[in-house]
Amino acid sequence: MAVNVGTSKVQEMADVLDVPLQVVISGSHWVDAMNHGVHKGLALGALQKELGINDDETVVFGDYPNDLEMIKAATYSFAMANAHPDVAAAANFTAPANTEHGVLQVLRAYLDGRTAL
């Protein structure tokens, strides 16, 4: 569920409704509200297990705090150049901004053999 209000307001609504939610910033005007313990890092871990791969065989890209757990679950973690400061601090690498198709630039450079991860 994405809501165009601040995290404290969504958390306040969840508390009034007695709904156990965690609220995370997911964009400049958005927050994610989800069940406690559910996050992209958990989903990535399940995918890694299913594919039989580990952190060293995983590349992820993120820009907002809702990506933090995912960023921490991969050796090749990229923060976009325009990422939230917390994401930039947690990532191991920086990709060009998402407004400059940073994910595509990094993957294309790697797949074309112009750079190594």
C-alpha positions as CSV (number, residue, x, y, z in Angstrom):
1,M,0.0,0.0,0.0
2,A,1.5,3.4,-1.0
3,V,0.1,6.5,0.6
4,N,0.9,10.1,-0.2
5,V,1.4,11.3,3.5
6,G,4.2,11.3,6.0
7,T,5.4,8.2,7.8
8,S,4.2,9.4,11.2
9,K,0.7,10.0,9.9
10,V,0.5,6.5,8.4
11,Q,1.9,4.9,11.6
12,E,-0.6,6.9,13.6
13,M,-3.5,5.5,11.4
14,A,-2.1,2.0,11.8
15,D,-1.9,2.4,15.5
16,V,-5.5,3.7,15.8
17,L,-6.7,0.8,13.7
18,D,-4.6,-1.6,15.7
19,V,-2.9,-2.9,12.5
20,P,0.7,-4.0,13.0
21,L,2.5,-2.1,10.2
22,Q,5.9,-0.8,9.6
23,V,6.2,2.4,7.6
24,V,9.2,3.2,5.4
25,I,10.0,6.1,3.1
26,S,9.9,4.9,-0.5
27,G,10.0,8.2,-2.5
28,S,10.0,11.9,-2.1
29,H,6.2,11.9,-1.7
30,W,5.5,8.3,-0.8
31,V,5.8,5.8,2.0
32,D,5.3,2.0,2.1
33,A,3.2,0.5,4.8
34,M,3.6,-3.2,5.2
35,N,3.5,-6.0,7.8
36,H,6.3,-6.0,10.3
37,G,9.2,-8.2,9.1
38,V,8.4,-7.8,5.4
39,H,10.9,-6.0,3.3
40,K,12.9,-6.3,0.0
41,G,15.9,-7.9,1.8
42,L,13.7,-10.8,2.9
43,A,12.3,-11.2,-0.6
44,L,15.8,-11.1,-2.0
45,G,17.0,-13.7,0.4
46,A,14.1,-16.0,-0.6
47,L,15.0,-15.5,-4.3
48,Q,18.7,-16.2,-3.6
49,K,17.8,-19.4,-1.9
50,E,15.5,-20.5,-4.7
51,L,18.2,-19.8,-7.3
52,G,21.0,-21.3,-5.3
53,I,23.0,-18.0,-5.3
54,N,24.7,-16.0,-2.6
55,D,25.4,-12.4,-1.8
56,D,28.5,-12.4,-4.0
57,E,26.3,-13.4,-7.0
58,T,23.7,-10.7,-6.5
59,V,23.5,-7.2,-7.9
60,V,20.9,-4.7,-6.5
61,F,20.1,-1.1,-7.0
62,G,18.3,1.2,-4.6
63,D,17.4,4.8,-4.0
64,Y,15.2,5.2,-0.9
65,P,15.1,3.7,2.6
66,N,12.6,1.0,1.6
67,D,15.6,-0.5,-0.3
68,L,18.0,-0.6,2.8
69,E,17.6,-4.3,3.7
70,M,18.0,-5.3,0.1
71,I,21.1,-3.2,-0.2
72,K,22.6,-5.0,2.8
73,A,21.8,-8.4,1.3
74,A,24.1,-8.1,-1.8
75,T,27.8,-7.7,-2.2
76,Y,27.2,-5.7,-5.4
77,S,24.8,-3.1,-4.0
78,F,24.5,0.2,-5.9
79,A,22.9,3.4,-4.6
80,M,21.7,5.6,-7.3
81,A,23.6,8.9,-7.5
82,N,20.4,10.7,-6.4
83,A,19.7,8.2,-3.6
84,H,18.6,9.1,-0.1
85,P,21.8,9.6,2.1
86,D,21.1,6.5,4.2
87,V,21.0,4.3,1.1
88,A,24.1,5.9,-0.3
89,A,25.9,5.2,2.9
90,A,24.8,1.6,3.0
91,A,25.6,0.7,-0.6
92,N,29.0,-0.6,-1.8
93,F,28.9,1.3,-5.1
94,T,27.2,4.2,-6.8
95,A,25.4,4.1,-10.1
96,P,24.4,7.1,-12.2
97,A,21.0,8.7,-11.1
98,N,17.8,6.9,-12.0
99,T,16.9,10.0,-14.1
100,E,19.9,9.1,-16.2
101,H,19.0,5.4,-16.5
102,G,21.7,4.5,-14.1
103,V,20.7,0.8,-13.7
104,L,20.8,0.4,-17.5
105,Q,24.2,2.1,-17.7
106,V,25.8,-0.1,-15.1
107,L,24.3,-3.4,-16.4
108,R,25.1,-2.5,-20.1
109,A,28.7,-1.6,-19.2
110,Y,29.1,-4.9,-17.3
111,L,27.4,-7.0,-20.0
112,D,29.4,-5.3,-22.8
113,G,32.7,-6.2,-20.9
114,R,33.6,-2.5,-20.3
115,T,33.6,-2.9,-16.5
116,A,33.8,-5.7,-13.9
117,L,31.7,-6.0,-10.9
